């Protein structure tokens, strides 16, 4: 080291060789002043900030690099990091500034992707890689690597090189070496930047004569870097840096840092970048319970035929209803299991549909969301699919959306929707444009073809009105036809069941995918069938869309049974498309270990410098790794200004439970506008970045590929003394008039004054309100005078603090009279408005917002919640069972068997049609108080006929079944599929005589041939089907999923048949040529046959064989493509070897052959000798 120039330091003075006297003066300046050299960078100028330090073992360096598009593929040791975005450092230990590389030079490169290389020079100027493992390094990315469609913040590299690998001993204070740092970029452009201004070209990079100097000092306070040509590295005396890829506060000496300007523009990071989101359309218009006051709709046609192509997995029974909270809970829960983030209920806001499903269905859906939240079960957030057909319905013709009245109606429908969906359940999307700071709700518009004219003006009209009414912005999606005016944020045409589509016209790139399409059940349509091909059609749609890297994928649609495009659980396809959606969503999001979704947030717009404000978040884990409580995961935040870090936060709000992928968690976080040392931030505009952190190594998940949430806030004085921010209301949507219910209201003090517990209280007012809808309602608000109820605060609430306040809501007017009930046909709704009151003065009178909740007031609230039943799944026909029900009384009244409270069981056939309604009612033996659980006994008699049935347990109150009431709760009925055996029916096993493959799957059309001409039944439509319990049944009632009829025709459903396998090529029907069937011993009254003829109707003679002889039974079998009598099953289209044949229905018929009792015991059956007749099943009915 004799050739090295050294700087020796005494206790009180520097002792300098004469040749470095000028340097001594420089070092003297270092000890006297502390200056941070940072070029006055324009926001558009990207930069890298470097740090260094050293100890007796290592040289340490760190770099924080701005990079809007991080790229890299080198992930291993001894790779080629310089091919990626990377950091390279060069050291010449003898400080000779040799031309080129010498034996005294080393070089280390670290890729943003995590790869590295270490090279050494030689005396001939060349350099080679040296495979070593003694150095330490770590890289972390703020953003997503190799994804040009988003905007990254950059990456960080930390490294430590042992001195012995450089071939030297640790330096002493005063040592100077040649040094350079190079930042390489390969994203939007290929370039490099050098610490040394003398390095201008690729050939200069390895030329030590052009490198800068690095001066090693002792742990001198105040040493600083003043120039890029000579930097300072001060020795550590305490804890050395942790090489983890994170530049932690106080870990590196900022005074000796240096800045390298980068030759790229760094766009200002948007306030929030679009997260990958999956949404689906939700058709909630089904009402399958004819006993309810809610109109029966969208399940059957007027003649009783099914209106559905495919059918829900539980069948379309009374439980299949928008007026049933449990139905919504099951569907919403399944959506979340499938990976769906946002549900888009298909909303029709015209008068006819408002009086039907539109409003009451939303109210039941919101109650379902409320219950799911209380139960800790995941659920999707809610956007709006605006079916513009409703505008045509409202006006009776196509209205012009440029007309002021039409705009009022258009907005009135939007307002009605979002008034009924509380803020805590609305999908929130953060946008980085002028909408930053106020989350956007989601509105997706159906085709503008229902308007006679339109332009972009409706968007401005709605935006302004919505901001005023809801203090929120809108993210607009819509049909591609709106793109001519460039007025929406993204474009997605409904109907992807017919084929996937991608549109990048707007700022949000949207792909739409579908499972297939078959609207054969819809009268008057002739749309070509798009076969599902198992799940291959759906897989193909996703595969064709994912390379486009969309921001949103909309799957079409969740439960459109009319058009056969559903993804939800169905009789025809089971849960196959739920599971497939889950897999495709994982591919869409990418193989990310950590992926945080900020589902909902409530952060104050303004935070005073002297205050801690509580903010609330709903956070979802959509990555592949469990957030284990034992590892420690927490939410934290950092303060930024103009894109630069201003202050870190020591706050870590730890999550105290495991959060599995797909689960959500609520987090409340205190925000202080201060530095970690407690110094208040000056007033001004800031950006708060919230992100998850792994406490085990204190590593932000953004360093592991995750994203943060950016929220603009202002530090300064608030503009009101009394201001409430309403966070959440937990209370029923549907209530009984005259009763009292407890609501828990969560609210934050966003004003400047303390809410005193003794003088401030929570109260409410009740209003009748309506929005303007042409031909239906005017905009009006009428207060209903109720008694003033005050819920005192549990404590003083300081500004920024959150408090939960329970309040008793009494549904009586000021005179103690029950409030008038609401009907679906009423054009107005009840609005319960919570407000704070001090003395006699409402906060809202001073400009504070109220909390507005729509409630439905009805006559009765039976309050049944049936949690479980111990009814066996296999029942003996006709036997009576004593069944235990686990129940809870959620009504405001006590249940008492002596006052007419009891439980019973309704019976339904497997297709959801009613088998027995008024069965035995078992009174409650012990009274059950309001709000209390209990176990009750119910006498249940099994059906006398064999087959699969659906049992429905229900509460009866003084002769009224609770399930028929207007108020519904989750689990107010209990639905169970059962198997009944040992009864009146015997199913003959025909597998040995099956010789025809009558059906074919859509994955192998040619595998079936029913008629000898290559035509077959569509296997996906045919029983056996999926069901509620496994093993799935092969026994189905006559008329299964067909017309719901009365009298004897409906009674025929008690006769079930065993269907054969429908797998490709499987024989499942008999070509009749006189085959003999053996009959088990028994006393039979009827032989029931499932049969169909190949062409036109055919005469068929069945021979019933008895011990005493035989009897012929002649029938006429209808053609399978005809409209015959006693249809047992109908498929809505036909298969040929070439594919689907729309419009040709295929039928199987039910025929009854009476058994002549006088002939003795039936011993056998000979099938007809007519090969144009096909038999599918035979069932024997006993006396």
Buried (B, 14 or more C-beta within 10 A) or exposed (E): EEEBBBBEBEEEEBEBEEEBEEBBEBBEBBBEEEEEBEEEBEEEBBBBBBBBBBBEEBBBBBBBBBBBBBBBBBBEBBBBBBBBBBBBBBBBBBBBBBEBBBBBBBBBBBBBBBBBBBBBBEEEBEBEBBEBEEBBBBBBBBBBBBBBBBBBBBBBBBBBBBBEBBEBEBBBBBBBBBBBBBBBBBBBEEEBBBBBEBBEEEEBBBBBEBBBBBBBBEBBEEBBBBEBEBBBBBBBEEEBBBBBBBBEBEBBBBBBBBBBBBEBBBBEBBBBBBBBBBBBBBBBBBBBBBEBBBBBBBBBEEEBBBBBBBBBBBBBBBBBBBBBBBBBBBBBBBBBBBBBBBBBBBBBBBBBBBBBBBBBBBBBBBBBBBBBBEEEBBBBBBBBBBBBBBBBBBBEEBBBBBBEEBBBBBBBBBBBBBBBBBBBBBBBBBBBEEBBBBBBBBBBBBBBEBBBEBEBBBBEBBBEBBBEBBEBBBBBBBBBBBBEBEBBBBBBBBBBBBBBBBBBBBBBBBBBBBBBBBBBBBEEEEBEBBBBBBBBBBBBBBBBBBEBBBBBBBBBBBBBBBBBBBBBBBBBBBBBBBEBBBBBBBEBBBEBEBBBBBBBBBBBBBBBBEBBBBBBBBBBBBBBBBBBEEEBBBBBBBBBBEEBBBBBBEBBBEBEEBBEBBBBBBBBBBBBBBBEEEEBBEBEEBBBBBBBBBBEEBBBBBBBBBBBBBBBBBBBEBEBEBBBBBBBBBBBBBBBBBBEBBBEBBBBBBBBBBBEBEEBBBBBBBBBBBBBBBEBBEEEEEEBEBEEBEBEBEEBBBBBBBBEBEBEBBBBBEEEEBBEBBEBEBBBBBBBBBBBBBEEEBBBEEEBBBBBBBBBBBEBBBBBBBEEBEBBEEBEBBBEBEBBBBBBBBBBBBBBBEEBBBBBBBBBBBBBBBBEBEBEBBBBEEBBEBEEEBEBBBBBBBBBBBBBBBBBBBBBBEEEBBBBBBBBBBBBBBBBBBBBEBBBBBBBBBEEBBBBBBBBBBBBBBBBBBBEEBBBBBBBBBBBBBBBEEEBBBBBBBBBBBBBBEEEBBEBBBBBBBBBBBBBEBBBBBBBEEBEBEBEEEEBBBBBBBBBBBEEBBEBBBBBBBEEEEBEBEBEBBBBBBEBEEBBBBBBBBBBBEEBBBEBBBBBBBBBBEBEEEBEBBBEBBBBEBEBBBBBBBBBBBE
